[in-house]
């Protein structure tokens, strides 16, 4: 039987810098921890300062000498995305992990007026990647990894109703946001290949994971 991949297969990350969005919990904090374990400098891009600092402390406790730092980022506010990119203190950026997300929320809007799931899961990461692209392109062997979901199959993009204003269904809206993730990654990869760039754009489906992603909608309805 072929043995599956595990975190032990991550190559040495010494000298590399990574940004992981939503790194305060779930898949994000595990990703950040394992990258730090392998020697990377990791920026925990999170909305909540308290939870972000607590995550950094947890990683430092688990990994002796971990080089991790909290950096404020609210993907539901494009001014925050711009501020994060402008304030990023790093000579190089080797890895951007677009991990943060929301799922099956009641209808809402971002600070810029977009439907929340589409705005956070897709548009926030789209803007972040674009703003960080010059630094990624300037770093040899860099990668952009966007966490999508097999639930993209729930819905295609409705170009006539991107904000789901006509008939909001929370799981349909979630599926559309994950489809948007994949369309973005495919088009970015196509353009990078056409330009002869070495930057890799990839998408990942993490499968079912024990995270608190499922609990946000319930908290909002209390």
C-alpha positions in Angstrom: 0.0 0.0 0.0 1.3 3.4 -0.9 1.7 5.6 2.1 0.0 9.0 2.0 1.5 12.4 2.3 1.9 13.9 5.7 3.4 17.0 7.3 6.6 15.1 7.7 7.1 15.3 3.9 7.3 19.2 3.9 10.8 20.1 2.7 13.0 22.5 4.6 11.5 26.0 4.7 14.4 27.9 6.2 14.8 31.4 4.7 11.3 31.3 3.3 8.4 33.6 4.2 4.8 32.6 4.2 1.5 34.4 4.7 -1.4 32.2 5.9 -4.9 33.8 6.1 -7.2 32.6 8.8 -4.3 31.2 10.7 -5.8 31.5 14.2 -7.7 28.2 14.0 -8.5 25.1 12.0 -6.6 24.3 8.9 -4.9 27.7 9.0 -3.2 27.3 12.4 -2.0 23.8 11.5 -0.6 25.0 8.2 1.2 27.9 9.9 2.5 25.6 12.7 3.9 23.0 10.3 5.6 25.6 8.1 7.1 27.2 11.2 8.3 23.7 12.3 10.1 23.4 9.0 11.9 26.7 9.4 9.7 29.3 7.6 8.9 32.7 8.9 5.1 32.7 9.0 2.7 35.7 9.2 -0.6 34.9 10.7 -3.1 37.0 8.8 -6.2 37.2 11.0 -9.1 39.4 11.6 -9.2 39.1 15.4 -6.1 40.4 17.2 -6.7 38.5 20.4 -7.2 35.2 18.6 -4.3 35.9 16.3 -1.9 36.6 19.1 -3.1 33.5 21.0 -2.5 31.4 17.9 1.0 32.8 17.6 1.7 31.9 21.2 0.3 28.4 20.7 2.6 27.8 17.8 5.6 29.2 19.7 4.8 26.8 22.6 4.6 23.8 20.2 7.6 24.7 18.1 10.7 25.9 19.8 12.2 28.9 18.1 9.2 29.4 15.8 9.3 32.6 13.8 5.6 33.6 13.7 3.9 36.9 13.9 0.3 38.1 13.9 -0.7 40.6 11.2 -4.2 42.2 11.1 -6.3 41.3 8.0 -10.0 41.5 7.6 -11.0 40.0 4.2 -14.5 41.5 4.5 -13.0 45.0 4.3 -10.9 45.9 1.2 -9.3 48.8 3.0 -7.9 46.3 5.5 -6.6 44.1 2.6 -4.8 47.1 1.1 -3.4 48.1 4.5 -2.1 44.6 5.1 -0.3 44.5 1.7 1.1 47.9 2.1 2.4 47.2 5.6 3.9 43.7 4.9 7.4 43.8 6.2 9.2 41.1 4.2 11.9 41.3 1.6 10.5 38.2 -0.1 7.2 36.3 -0.2 7.6 32.6 -1.0 4.1 31.3 -0.1 0.6 32.8 0.1 -2.0 30.5 1.5 -5.5 31.8 0.9 -7.1 29.8 3.6 -9.6 32.0 5.6 -13.3 31.6 4.8 -16.8 31.7 6.0 -19.5 29.1 5.3 -23.3 29.0 5.0 -23.9 32.3 6.8 -27.2 34.2 6.9 -27.3 36.9 4.3 -25.0 39.8 5.0 -22.7 42.2 3.2 -19.0 43.1 3.6 -17.8 46.6 4.3 -17.7 47.3 0.6 -21.3 46.0 0.0 -20.6 42.5 -1.4 -22.5 39.4 -0.3 -20.4 38.2 2.7 -19.4 34.7 1.5 -18.5 35.9 -2.0 -16.7 38.9 -0.6 -14.7 37.1 2.0 -14.0 33.8 0.4 -13.2 35.1 -3.1 -13.0 38.9 -3.5 -10.9 39.4 -0.4 -8.4 36.8 -1.5 -8.5 37.9 -5.1 -7.5 41.5 -4.0 -4.9 40.2 -1.6 -3.2 38.0 -4.2 -3.2 40.9 -6.7 -1.7 43.3 -4.3 1.0 40.8 -3.2 1.7 39.5 -6.8 4.7 41.8 -7.5 6.4 40.4 -4.4 5.5 36.8 -5.2 6.7 37.2 -8.8 10.0 38.6 -7.6 10.6 35.6 -5.3 11.9 32.5 -7.1 9.9 29.4 -6.6 7.0 31.2 -4.9 3.5 29.7 -4.7 -0.1 30.8 -4.2 -2.4 28.1 -2.7 -6.1 28.8 -2.5 -8.2 26.6 -0.3 -11.4 25.8 -2.2 -13.9 23.0 -1.6 -15.5 20.1 -3.3 -18.7 21.9 -2.5 -18.0 24.2 -5.4 -20.1 21.6 -7.3 -23.2 23.1 -5.5 -23.3 26.1 -7.8 -21.9 27.9 -10.8 -21.3 31.6 -10.9 -24.4 33.7 -11.7 -22.8 36.7 -13.5 -26.2 38.5 -13.3 -26.5 38.2 -9.6 -23.0 38.1 -8.0 -24.4 39.4 -4.7 -27.2 36.8 -4.5 -29.8 39.5 -4.1 -32.6 37.8 -6.0 -32.8 34.5 -4.2 -30.2 34.0 -1.4 -29.5 30.4 -0.4 -26.6 30.1 2.0 -25.2 26.9 0.6 -25.6 28.0 -3.0 -23.8 31.2 -2.1 -21.0 29.2 -0.5 -20.7 26.9 -3.5 -20.5 30.0 -5.8 -17.7 31.5 -3.7 -15.7 28.2 -3.9 -16.3 28.0 -7.7 -15.0 31.5 -7.9 -11.9 30.4 -6.1 -11.3 27.7 -8.7 -11.9 29.9 -11.7 -9.5 32.5 -10.2 -6.8 29.9 -9.7 -7.2 28.4 -13.1 -7.0 31.7 -14.8 -4.1 32.9 -12.7 -2.2 29.7 -13.5 -3.0 30.1 -17.2 -1.7 33.7 -17.3 1.5 32.8 -15.3 2.3 30.0 -17.7 1.7 32.2 -20.8 4.1 34.8 -19.3 6.7 32.1 -18.6 6.6 32.8 -14.9 7.8 30.3 -12.3 5.2 31.3 -9.8 2.8 28.4 -9.1 -0.9 28.9 -8.5 -2.7 25.9 -7.1 -6.0 25.1 -5.4 -6.6 22.6 -2.6 -9.7 20.7 -1.4 -9.0 19.9 2.3 -11.9 17.5 2.7 -13.8 17.2 5.9 -11.8 18.7 8.7 -12.5 19.3 12.4 -12.6 23.1 12.5 -14.9 25.8 13.8 -15.9 26.8 10.3 -19.3 25.2 10.8 -20.1 27.1 14.0 -20.0 30.7 12.8 -23.5 30.6 11.2 -25.0 29.1 14.3 -23.5 31.9 16.4 -24.8 34.6 14.1 -28.4 33.2 14.4 -28.5 33.3 18.2 
